[in-house]
Amino acid sequence: MVGVLIRMSWRCSGTRSPELLNLMRAGRALEQPSASDGSVLAAMPARRRTLLWASLVLGAIALFPQVLVPIGMKLSGEVEPVWFLALHLPEPLQWPTIAFMTVLGLAALGVAGWIYLSAVTGAKTHAEREPKVPAEPHPSRR
């Protein structure tokens, strides 16, 4: 049992040691950027922010120029395969490629929306749970 607790504390010490050190030194938790300080994107971890932007770009490219424009061209009958992927393929593969790009674009935009909404709701719940800590240090540390 003691070994399990030691391993758990060892694993957590790498990620939480700055907060614990500040709590022991100043008597209050280390302040993290939050959505109330600025935007939700500023409070979001870098990896999630990168995934959000990559999903937005991929979804926009897959959906608008690779789906809507080729659909318009095929329905009008004036097909010019400029840089649209589906129009460079043989005729029997064009509609399945447009359908695949539609699914890909909507999925990427859905992931981006899910990441953003989870960050917004996480910031709201964090702000509600966070106790109001006075700015002065702990009385025993003066």
Phi and psi in radians as a Rosetta constraint file:
Dihedral C 1 N 2 CA 2 C 2 CIRCULARHARMONIC -1.138 0.35
Dihedral N 2 CA 2 C 2 N 3 CIRCULARHARMONIC -0.678 0.35
Dihedral C 2 N 3 CA 3 C 3 CIRCULARHARMONIC -1.076 0.35
Dihedral N 3 CA 3 C 3 N 4 CIRCULARHARMONIC -0.672 0.35
Dihedral C 3 N 4 CA 4 C 4 CIRCULARHARMONIC -1.131 0.35
Dihedral N 4 CA 4 C 4 N 5 CIRCULARHARMONIC -0.774 0.35
Dihedral C 4 N 5 CA 5 C 5 CIRCULARHARMONIC -1.116 0.35
Dihedral N 5 CA 5 C 5 N 6 CIRCULARHARMONIC -0.685 0.35
Dihedral C 5 N 6 CA 6 C 6 CIRCULARHARMONIC -1.124 0.35
Dihedral N 6 CA 6 C 6 N 7 CIRCULARHARMONIC -0.771 0.35
Dihedral C 6 N 7 CA 7 C 7 CIRCULARHARMONIC -1.106 0.35
Dihedral N 7 CA 7 C 7 N 8 CIRCULARHARMONIC -0.690 0.35
Dihedral C 7 N 8 CA 8 C 8 CIRCULARHARMONIC -1.134 0.35
Dihedral N 8 CA 8 C 8 N 9 CIRCULARHARMONIC -0.752 0.35
Dihedral C 8 N 9 CA 9 C 9 CIRCULARHARMONIC -1.177 0.35
Dihedral N 9 CA 9 C 9 N 10 CIRCULARHARMONIC -0.616 0.35
Dihedral C 9 N 10 CA 10 C 10 CIRCULARHARMONIC -1.135 0.35
Dihedral N 10 CA 10 C 10 N 11 CIRCULARHARMONIC -0.741 0.35
Dihedral C 10 N 11 CA 11 C 11 CIRCULARHARMONIC -1.127 0.35
Dihedral N 11 CA 11 C 11 N 12 CIRCULARHARMONIC -0.703 0.35
Dihedral C 11 N 12 CA 12 C 12 CIRCULARHARMONIC -1.359 0.35
Dihedral N 12 CA 12 C 12 N 13 CIRCULARHARMONIC -0.364 0.35
Dihedral C 12 N 13 CA 13 C 13 CIRCULARHARMONIC -1.155 0.35
Dihedral N 13 CA 13 C 13 N 14 CIRCULARHARMONIC -0.539 0.35
Dihedral C 13 N 14 CA 14 C 14 CIRCULARHARMONIC -1.211 0.35
Dihedral N 14 CA 14 C 14 N 15 CIRCULARHARMONIC -0.596 0.35
Dihedral C 14 N 15 CA 15 C 15 CIRCULARHARMONIC -1.635 0.35
Dihedral N 15 CA 15 C 15 N 16 CIRCULARHARMONIC -0.477 0.35
Dihedral C 15 N 16 CA 16 C 16 CIRCULARHARMONIC -1.913 0.35
Dihedral N 16 CA 16 C 16 N 17 CIRCULARHARMONIC 0.019 0.35
Dihedral C 16 N 17 CA 17 C 17 CIRCULARHARMONIC -1.087 0.35
Dihedral N 17 CA 17 C 17 N 18 CIRCULARHARMONIC -0.669 0.35
Dihedral C 17 N 18 CA 18 C 18 CIRCULARHARMONIC -1.089 0.35
Dihedral N 18 CA 18 C 18 N 19 CIRCULARHARMONIC -0.696 0.35
Dihedral C 18 N 19 CA 19 C 19 CIRCULARHARMONIC -1.170 0.35
Dihedral N 19 CA 19 C 19 N 20 CIRCULARHARMONIC -0.730 0.35
Dihedral C 19 N 20 CA 20 C 20 CIRCULARHARMONIC -1.156 0.35
Dihedral N 20 CA 20 C 20 N 21 CIRCULARHARMONIC -0.713 0.35
Dihedral C 20 N 21 CA 21 C 21 CIRCULARHARMONIC -1.091 0.35
Dihedral N 21 CA 21 C 21 N 22 CIRCULARHARMONIC -0.756 0.35
Dihedral C 21 N 22 CA 22 C 22 CIRCULARHARMONIC -1.158 0.35
Dihedral N 22 CA 22 C 22 N 23 CIRCULARHARMONIC -0.643 0.35
Dihedral C 22 N 23 CA 23 C 23 CIRCULARHARMONIC -1.141 0.35
Dihedral N 23 CA 23 C 23 N 24 CIRCULARHARMONIC -0.731 0.35
Dihedral C 23 N 24 CA 24 C 24 CIRCULARHARMONIC -1.224 0.35
Dihedral N 24 CA 24 C 24 N 25 CIRCULARHARMONIC -0.661 0.35
Dihedral C 24 N 25 CA 25 C 25 CIRCULARHARMONIC -1.327 0.35
Dihedral N 25 CA 25 C 25 N 26 CIRCULARHARMONIC -0.831 0.35
Dihedral C 25 N 26 CA 26 C 26 CIRCULARHARMONIC -1.836 0.35
Dihedral N 26 CA 26 C 26 N 27 CIRCULARHARMONIC -0.237 0.35
Dihedral C 26 N 27 CA 27 C 27 CIRCULARHARMONIC 1.424 0.35
Dihedral N 27 CA 27 C 27 N 28 CIRCULARHARMONIC 0.180 0.35
Dihedral C 27 N 28 CA 28 C 28 CIRCULARHARMONIC -2.523 0.35
Dihedral N 28 CA 28 C 28 N 29 CIRCULARHARMONIC 2.783 0.35
Dihedral C 28 N 29 CA 29 C 29 CIRCULARHARMONIC -1.270 0.35
Dihedral N 29 CA 29 C 29 N 30 CIRCULARHARMONIC 2.628 0.35
Dihedral C 29 N 30 CA 30 C 30 CIRCULARHARMONIC -1.178 0.35
Dihedral N 30 CA 30 C 30 N 31 CIRCULARHARMONIC 2.290 0.35
Dihedral C 30 N 31 CA 31 C 31 CIRCULARHARMONIC -1.392 0.35
Dihedral N 31 CA 31 C 31 N 32 CIRCULARHARMONIC 2.226 0.35
Dihedral C 31 N 32 CA 32 C 32 CIRCULARHARMONIC -1.745 0.35
Dihedral N 32 CA 32 C 32 N 33 CIRCULARHARMONIC 2.618 0.35
Dihedral C 32 N 33 CA 33 C 33 CIRCULARHARMONIC -1.111 0.35
Dihedral N 33 CA 33 C 33 N 34 CIRCULARHARMONIC 2.407 0.35
Dihedral C 33 N 34 CA 34 C 34 CIRCULARHARMONIC -2.252 0.35
Dihedral N 34 CA 34 C 34 N 35 CIRCULARHARMONIC 2.982 0.35
Dihedral C 34 N 35 CA 35 C 35 CIRCULARHARMONIC -1.171 0.35
Dihedral N 35 CA 35 C 35 N 36 CIRCULARHARMONIC -0.445 0.35
Dihedral C 35 N 36 CA 36 C 36 CIRCULARHARMONIC -1.269 0.35
Dihedral N 36 CA 36 C 36 N 37 CIRCULARHARMONIC -0.408 0.35
Dihedral C 36 N 37 CA 37 C 37 CIRCULARHARMONIC -1.337 0.35
Dihedral N 37 CA 37 C 37 N 38 CIRCULARHARMONIC -0.472 0.35
Dihedral C 37 N 38 CA 38 C 38 CIRCULARHARMONIC -2.917 0.35
Dihedral N 38 CA 38 C 38 N 39 CIRCULARHARMONIC -2.385 0.35
Dihedral C 38 N 39 CA 39 C 39 CIRCULARHARMONIC -1.515 0.35
Dihedral N 39 CA 39 C 39 N 40 CIRCULARHARMONIC 2.867 0.35
Dihedral C 39 N 40 CA 40 C 40 CIRCULARHARMONIC -1.174 0.35
Dihedral N 40 CA 40 C 40 N 41 CIRCULARHARMONIC -0.605 0.35
Dihedral C 40 N 41 CA 41 C 41 CIRCULARHARMONIC -1.135 0.35
Dihedral N 41 CA 41 C 41 N 42 CIRCULARHARMONIC -0.602 0.35
Dihedral C 41 N 42 CA 42 C 42 CIRCULARHARMONIC -1.198 0.35
Dihedral N 42 CA 42 C 42 N 43 CIRCULARHARMONIC -0.550 0.35
Dihedral C 42 N 43 CA 43 C 43 CIRCULARHARMONIC -1.476 0.35
Dihedral N 43 CA 43 C 43 N 44 CIRCULARHARMONIC -0.212 0.35
Dihedral C 43 N 44 CA 44 C 44 CIRCULARHARMONIC -1.347 0.35
Dihedral N 44 CA 44 C 44 N 45 CIRCULARHARMONIC 2.478 0.35
Dihedral C 44 N 45 CA 45 C 45 CIRCULARHARMONIC -1.044 0.35
Dihedral N 45 CA 45 C 45 N 46 CIRCULARHARMONIC 2.662 0.35
Dihedral C 45 N 46 CA 46 C 46 CIRCULARHARMONIC -1.056 0.35
Dihedral N 46 CA 46 C 46 N 47 CIRCULARHARMONIC -0.680 0.35
Dihedral C 46 N 47 CA 47 C 47 CIRCULARHARMONIC -1.117 0.35
Dihedral N 47 CA 47 C 47 N 48 CIRCULARHARMONIC -0.768 0.35
Dihedral C 47 N 48 CA 48 C 48 CIRCULARHARMONIC -1.188 0.35
Dihedral N 48 CA 48 C 48 N 49 CIRCULARHARMONIC -0.648 0.35
Dihedral C 48 N 49 CA 49 C 49 CIRCULARHARMONIC -1.124 0.35
Dihedral N 49 CA 49 C 49 N 50 CIRCULARHARMONIC -0.725 0.35
Dihedral C 49 N 50 CA 50 C 50 CIRCULARHARMONIC -1.121 0.35
Dihedral N 50 CA 50 C 50 N 51 CIRCULARHARMONIC -0.753 0.35
Dihedral C 50 N 51 CA 51 C 51 CIRCULARHARMONIC -1.122 0.35
Dihedral N 51 CA 51 C 51 N 52 CIRCULARHARMONIC -0.663 0.35
Dihedral C 51 N 52 CA 52 C 52 CIRCULARHARMONIC -1.062 0.35
Dihedral N 52 CA 52 C 52 N 53 CIRCULARHARMONIC -0.878 0.35
Dihedral C 52 N 53 CA 53 C 53 CIRCULARHARMONIC -1.174 0.35
Dihedral N 53 CA 53 C 53 N 54 CIRCULARHARMONIC -0.674 0.35
Dihedral C 53 N 54 CA 54 C 54 CIRCULARHARMONIC -1.120 0.35
Dihedral N 54 CA 54 C 54 N 55 CIRCULARHARMONIC -0.698 0.35
Dihedral C 54 N 55 CA 55 C 55 CIRCULARHARMONIC -1.155 0.35
Dihedral N 55 CA 55 C 55 N 56 CIRCULARHARMONIC -0.700 0.35
Dihedral C 55 N 56 CA 56 C 56 CIRCULARHARMONIC -1.100 0.35
Dihedral N 56 CA 56 C 56 N 57 CIRCULARHARMONIC -0.784 0.35
Dihedral C 56 N 57 CA 57 C 57 CIRCULARHARMONIC -1.166 0.35
Dihedral N 57 CA 57 C 57 N 58 CIRCULARHARMONIC -0.820 0.35
Dihedral C 57 N 58 CA 58 C 58 CIRCULARHARMONIC -1.093 0.35
Dihedral N 58 CA 58 C 58 N 59 CIRCULARHARMONIC -0.739 0.35
Dihedral C 58 N 59 CA 59 C 59 CIRCULARHARMONIC -1.128 0.35
Dihedral N 59 CA 59 C 59 N 60 CIRCULARHARMONIC -0.719 0.35
Dihedral C 59 N 60 CA 60 C 60 CIRCULARHARMONIC -1.169 0.35
Dihedral N 60 CA 60 C 60 N 61 CIRCULARHARMONIC -0.737 0.35
Dihedral C 60 N 61 CA 61 C 61 CIRCULARHARMONIC -1.198 0.35
Dihedral N 61 CA 61 C 61 N 62 CIRCULARHARMONIC -0.738 0.35
Dihedral C 61 N 62 CA 62 C 62 CIRCULARHARMONIC -1.199 0.35
Dihedral N 62 CA 62 C 62 N 63 CIRCULARHARMONIC -0.637 0.35
Dihedral C 62 N 63 CA 63 C 63 CIRCULARHARMONIC -1.484 0.35
Dihedral N 63 CA 63 C 63 N 64 CIRCULARHARMONIC -0.877 0.35
Dihedral C 63 N 64 CA 64 C 64 CIRCULARHARMONIC -1.373 0.35
Dihedral N 64 CA 64 C 64 N 65 CIRCULARHARMONIC -1.141 0.35
Dihedral C 64 N 65 CA 65 C 65 CIRCULARHARMONIC -1.323 0.35
Dihedral N 65 CA 65 C 65 N 66 CIRCULARHARMONIC -0.404 0.35
Dihedral C 65 N 66 CA 66 C 66 CIRCULARHARMONIC -1.680 0.35
Dihedral N 66 CA 66 C 66 N 67 CIRCULARHARMONIC -0.131 0.35
Dihedral C 66 N 67 CA 67 C 67 CIRCULARHARMONIC -2.123 0.35
Dihedral N 67 CA 67 C 67 N 68 CIRCULARHARMONIC -1.012 0.35
Dihedral C 67 N 68 CA 68 C 68 CIRCULARHARMONIC -1.164 0.35
Dihedral N 68 CA 68 C 68 N 69 CIRCULARHARMONIC -0.748 0.35
Dihedral C 68 N 69 CA 69 C 69 CIRCULARHARMONIC -1.197 0.35
Dihedral N 69 CA 69 C 69 N 70 CIRCULARHARMONIC -0.817 0.35
Dihedral C 69 N 70 CA 70 C 70 CIRCULARHARMONIC -1.085 0.35
Dihedral N 70 CA 70 C 70 N 71 CIRCULARHARMONIC -0.611 0.35
Dihedral C 70 N 71 CA 71 C 71 CIRCULARHARMONIC -1.090 0.35
Dihedral N 71 CA 71 C 71 N 72 CIRCULARHARMONIC -0.793 0.35
Dihedral C 71 N 72 CA 72 C 72 CIRCULARHARMONIC -1.064 0.35
Dihedral N 72 CA 72 C 72 N 73 CIRCULARHARMONIC -0.717 0.35
Dihedral C 72 N 73 CA 73 C 73 CIRCULARHARMONIC -1.161 0.35
Dihedral N 73 CA 73 C 73 N 74 CIRCULARHARMONIC -0.775 0.35
Dihedral C 73 N 74 CA 74 C 74 CIRCULARHARMONIC -1.180 0.35
Dihedral N 74 CA 74 C 74 N 75 CIRCULARHARMONIC -0.652 0.35
Dihedral C 74 N 75 CA 75 C 75 CIRCULARHARMONIC -1.263 0.35
Dihedral N 75 CA 75 C 75 N 76 CIRCULARHARMONIC -0.539 0.35
Dihedral C 75 N 76 CA 76 C 76 CIRCULARHARMONIC -1.427 0.35
Dihedral N 76 CA 76 C 76 N 77 CIRCULARHARMONIC -0.346 0.35
Dihedral C 76 N 77 CA 77 C 77 CIRCULARHARMONIC 1.589 0.35
Dihedral N 77 CA 77 C 77 N 78 CIRCULARHARMONIC -0.121 0.35
Dihedral C 77 N 78 CA 78 C 78 CIRCULARHARMONIC -1.752 0.35
Dihedral N 78 CA 78 C 78 N 79 CIRCULARHARMONIC 1.516 0.35
Dihedral C 78 N 79 CA 79 C 79 CIRCULARHARMONIC -1.660 0.35
Dihedral N 79 CA 79 C 79 N 80 CIRCULARHARMONIC 2.057 0.35
Dihedral C 79 N 80 CA 80 C 80 CIRCULARHARMONIC -2.162 0.35
Dihedral N 80 CA 80 C 80 N 81 CIRCULARHARMONIC 1.816 0.35
Dihedral C 80 N 81 CA 81 C 81 CIRCULARHARMONIC -1.315 0.35
Dihedral N 81 CA 81 C 81 N 82 CIRCULARHARMONIC 1.340 0.35
Dihedral C 81 N 82 CA 82 C 82 CIRCULARHARMONIC -1.261 0.35
Dihedral N 82 CA 82 C 82 N 83 CIRCULARHARMONIC -1.375 0.35
Dihedral C 82 N 83 CA 83 C 83 CIRCULARHARMONIC -2.351 0.35
Dihedral N 83 CA 83 C 83 N 84 CIRCULARHARMONIC 0.416 0.35
Dihedral C 83 N 84 CA 84 C 84 CIRCULARHARMONIC -1.568 0.35
Dihedral N 84 CA 84 C 84 N 85 CIRCULARHARMONIC 2.097 0.35
Dihedral C 84 N 85 CA 85 C 85 CIRCULARHARMONIC -0.994 0.35
Dihedral N 85 CA 85 C 85 N 86 CIRCULARHARMONIC -0.833 0.35
Dihedral C 85 N 86 CA 86 C 86 CIRCULARHARMONIC -1.070 0.35
Dihedral N 86 CA 86 C 86 N 87 CIRCULARHARMONIC -0.555 0.35
Dihedral C 86 N 87 CA 87 C 87 CIRCULARHARMONIC -1.404 0.35
Dihedral N 87 CA 87 C 87 N 88 CIRCULARHARMONIC -0.210 0.35
Dihedral C 87 N 88 CA 88 C 88 CIRCULARHARMONIC -1.530 0.35
Dihedral N 88 CA 88 C 88 N 89 CIRCULARHARMONIC -0.179 0.35
Dihedral C 88 N 89 CA 89 C 89 CIRCULARHARMONIC -1.542 0.35
Dihedral N 89 CA 89 C 89 N 90 CIRCULARHARMONIC 2.879 0.35
Dihedral C 89 N 90 CA 90 C 90 CIRCULARHARMONIC -1.080 0.35
Dihedral N 90 CA 90 C 90 N 91 CIRCULARHARMONIC 2.726 0.35
Dihedral C 90 N 91 CA 91 C 91 CIRCULARHARMONIC -0.889 0.35
Dihedral N 91 CA 91 C 91 N 92 CIRCULARHARMONIC -0.774 0.35
Dihedral C 91 N 92 CA 92 C 92 CIRCULARHARMONIC -1.187 0.35
Dihedral N 92 CA 92 C 92 N 93 CIRCULARHARMONIC -0.331 0.35
Dihedral C 92 N 93 CA 93 C 93 CIRCULARHARMONIC -1.706 0.35
Dihedral N 93 CA 93 C 93 N 94 CIRCULARHARMONIC -0.068 0.35
Dihedral C 93 N 94 CA 94 C 94 CIRCULARHARMONIC -1.209 0.35
Dihedral N 94 CA 94 C 94 N 95 CIRCULARHARMONIC -0.844 0.35
Dihedral C 94 N 95 CA 95 C 95 CIRCULARHARMONIC -1.177 0.35
Dihedral N 95 CA 95 C 95 N 96 CIRCULARHARMONIC -0.708 0.35
Dihedral C 95 N 96 CA 96 C 96 CIRCULARHARMONIC -1.090 0.35
Dihedral N 96 CA 96 C 96 N 97 CIRCULARHARMONIC -0.604 0.35
Dihedral C 96 N 97 CA 97 C 97 CIRCULARHARMONIC -1.188 0.35
Dihedral N 97 CA 97 C 97 N 98 CIRCULARHARMONIC -0.700 0.35
Dihedral C 97 N 98 CA 98 C 98 CIRCULARHARMONIC -1.100 0.35
Dihedral N 98 CA 98 C 98 N 99 CIRCULARHARMONIC -0.713 0.35
Dihedral C 98 N 99 CA 99 C 99 CIRCULARHARMONIC -1.134 0.35
Dihedral N 99 CA 99 C 99 N 100 CIRCULARHARMONIC -0.737 0.35
Dihedral C 99 N 100 CA 100 C 100 CIRCULARHARMONIC -1.096 0.35
Dihedral N 100 CA 100 C 100 N 101 CIRCULARHARMONIC -0.756 0.35
Dihedral C 100 N 101 CA 101 C 101 CIRCULARHARMONIC -1.138 0.35
Dihedral N 101 CA 101 C 101 N 102 CIRCULARHARMONIC -0.582 0.35
Dihedral C 101 N 102 CA 102 C 102 CIRCULARHARMONIC -1.108 0.35
Dihedral N 102 CA 102 C 102 N 103 CIRCULARHARMONIC -0.827 0.35
Dihedral C 102 N 103 CA 103 C 103 CIRCULARHARMONIC -1.108 0.35
Dihedral N 103 CA 103 C 103 N 104 CIRCULARHARMONIC -0.757 0.35
Dihedral C 103 N 104 CA 104 C 104 CIRCULARHARMONIC -1.086 0.35
Dihedral N 104 CA 104 C 104 N 105 CIRCULARHARMONIC -0.795 0.35
Dihedral C 104 N 105 CA 105 C 105 CIRCULARHARMONIC -1.138 0.35
Dihedral N 105 CA 105 C 105 N 106 CIRCULARHARMONIC -0.775 0.35
Dihedral C 105 N 106 CA 106 C 106 CIRCULARHARMONIC -1.166 0.35
Dihedral N 106 CA 106 C 106 N 107 CIRCULARHARMONIC -0.648 0.35
Dihedral C 106 N 107 CA 107 C 107 CIRCULARHARMONIC -1.144 0.35
Dihedral N 107 CA 107 C 107 N 108 CIRCULARHARMONIC -0.751 0.35
Dihedral C 107 N 108 CA 108 C 108 CIRCULARHARMONIC -1.137 0.35
Dihedral N 108 CA 108 C 108 N 109 CIRCULARHARMONIC -0.742 0.35
Dihedral C 108 N 109 CA 109 C 109 CIRCULARHARMONIC -1.171 0.35
Dihedral N 109 CA 109 C 109 N 110 CIRCULARHARMONIC -0.587 0.35
Dihedral C 109 N 110 CA 110 C 110 CIRCULARHARMONIC -1.144 0.35
Dihedral N 110 CA 110 C 110 N 111 CIRCULARHARMONIC -0.710 0.35
Dihedral C 110 N 111 CA 111 C 111 CIRCULARHARMONIC -1.106 0.35
Dihedral N 111 CA 111 C 111 N 112 CIRCULARHARMONIC -0.751 0.35
Dihedral C 111 N 112 CA 112 C 112 CIRCULARHARMONIC -1.090 0.35
Dihedral N 112 CA 112 C 112 N 113 CIRCULARHARMONIC -0.752 0.35
Dihedral C 112 N 113 CA 113 C 113 CIRCULARHARMONIC -1.127 0.35
Dihedral N 113 CA 113 C 113 N 114 CIRCULARHARMONIC -0.697 0.35
Dihedral C 113 N 114 CA 114 C 114 CIRCULARHARMONIC -1.124 0.35
Dihedral N 114 CA 114 C 114 N 115 CIRCULARHARMONIC -0.742 0.35
Dihedral C 114 N 115 CA 115 C 115 CIRCULARHARMONIC -1.091 0.35
Dihedral N 115 CA 115 C 115 N 116 CIRCULARHARMONIC -0.804 0.35
Dihedral C 115 N 116 CA 116 C 116 CIRCULARHARMONIC -1.138 0.35
Dihedral N 116 CA 116 C 116 N 117 CIRCULARHARMONIC -0.798 0.35
Dihedral C 116 N 117 CA 117 C 117 CIRCULARHARMONIC -1.153 0.35
Dihedral N 117 CA 117 C 117 N 118 CIRCULARHARMONIC -0.639 0.35
Dihedral C 117 N 118 CA 118 C 118 CIRCULARHARMONIC -1.177 0.35
Dihedral N 118 CA 118 C 118 N 119 CIRCULARHARMONIC -0.586 0.35
Dihedral C 118 N 119 CA 119 C 119 CIRCULARHARMONIC -1.208 0.35
Dihedral N 119 CA 119 C 119 N 120 CIRCULARHARMONIC -0.688 0.35
Dihedral C 119 N 120 CA 120 C 120 CIRCULARHARMONIC -1.154 0.35
Dihedral N 120 CA 120 C 120 N 121 CIRCULARHARMONIC -0.837 0.35
Dihedral C 120 N 121 CA 121 C 121 CIRCULARHARMONIC -1.197 0.35
Dihedral N 121 CA 121 C 121 N 122 CIRCULARHARMONIC -0.584 0.35
Dihedral C 121 N 122 CA 122 C 122 CIRCULARHARMONIC -1.160 0.35
Dihedral N 122 CA 122 C 122 N 123 CIRCULARHARMONIC -0.658 0.35
Dihedral C 122 N 123 CA 123 C 123 CIRCULARHARMONIC -1.197 0.35
Dihedral N 123 CA 123 C 123 N 124 CIRCULARHARMONIC -0.651 0.35
Dihedral C 123 N 124 CA 124 C 124 CIRCULARHARMONIC -1.167 0.35
Dihedral N 124 CA 124 C 124 N 125 CIRCULARHARMONIC -0.788 0.35
Dihedral C 124 N 125 CA 125 C 125 CIRCULARHARMONIC -1.209 0.35
Dihedral N 125 CA 125 C 125 N 126 CIRCULARHARMONIC -0.591 0.35
Dihedral C 125 N 126 CA 126 C 126 CIRCULARHARMONIC -1.159 0.35
Dihedral N 126 CA 126 C 126 N 127 CIRCULARHARMONIC -0.698 0.35
Dihedral C 126 N 127 CA 127 C 127 CIRCULARHARMONIC -1.190 0.35
Dihedral N 127 CA 127 C 127 N 128 CIRCULARHARMONIC -0.604 0.35
Dihedral C 127 N 128 CA 128 C 128 CIRCULARHARMONIC -1.268 0.35
Dihedral N 128 CA 128 C 128 N 129 CIRCULARHARMONIC -0.625 0.35
Dihedral C 128 N 129 CA 129 C 129 CIRCULARHARMONIC -1.381 0.35
Dihedral N 129 CA 129 C 129 N 130 CIRCULARHARMONIC -0.488 0.35
Dihedral C 129 N 130 CA 130 C 130 CIRCULARHARMONIC -1.154 0.35
Dihedral N 130 CA 130 C 130 N 131 CIRCULARHARMONIC 2.143 0.35
Dihedral C 130 N 131 CA 131 C 131 CIRCULARHARMONIC -1.271 0.35
Dihedral N 131 CA 131 C 131 N 132 CIRCULARHARMONIC 2.597 0.35
Dihedral C 131 N 132 CA 132 C 132 CIRCULARHARMONIC -1.382 0.35
Dihedral N 132 CA 132 C 132 N 133 CIRCULARHARMONIC 1.944 0.35
Dihedral C 132 N 133 CA 133 C 133 CIRCULARHARMONIC -1.793 0.35
Dihedral N 133 CA 133 C 133 N 134 CIRCULARHARMONIC 2.308 0.35
Dihedral C 133 N 134 CA 134 C 134 CIRCULARHARMONIC -1.139 0.35
Dihedral N 134 CA 134 C 134 N 135 CIRCULARHARMONIC 2.685 0.35
Dihedral C 134 N 135 CA 135 C 135 CIRCULARHARMONIC -1.346 0.35
Dihedral N 135 CA 135 C 135 N 136 CIRCULARHARMONIC -0.285 0.35
Dihedral C 135 N 136 CA 136 C 136 CIRCULARHARMONIC -1.478 0.35
Dihedral N 136 CA 136 C 136 N 137 CIRCULARHARMONIC 2.716 0.35
Dihedral C 136 N 137 CA 137 C 137 CIRCULARHARMONIC -1.214 0.35
Dihedral N 137 CA 137 C 137 N 138 CIRCULARHARMONIC 2.931 0.35
Dihedral C 137 N 138 CA 138 C 138 CIRCULARHARMONIC -1.034 0.35
Dihedral N 138 CA 138 C 138 N 139 CIRCULARHARMONIC 2.483 0.35
Dihedral C 138 N 139 CA 139 C 139 CIRCULARHARMONIC -0.999 0.35
Dihedral N 139 CA 139 C 139 N 140 CIRCULARHARMONIC -0.581 0.35
Dihedral C 139 N 140 CA 140 C 140 CIRCULARHARMONIC -1.325 0.35
Dihedral N 140 CA 140 C 140 N 141 CIRCULARHARMONIC -0.172 0.35
Dihedral C 140 N 141 CA 141 C 141 CIRCULARHARMONIC -1.788 0.35
Dihedral N 141 CA 141 C 141 N 142 CIRCULARHARMONIC 0.109 0.35
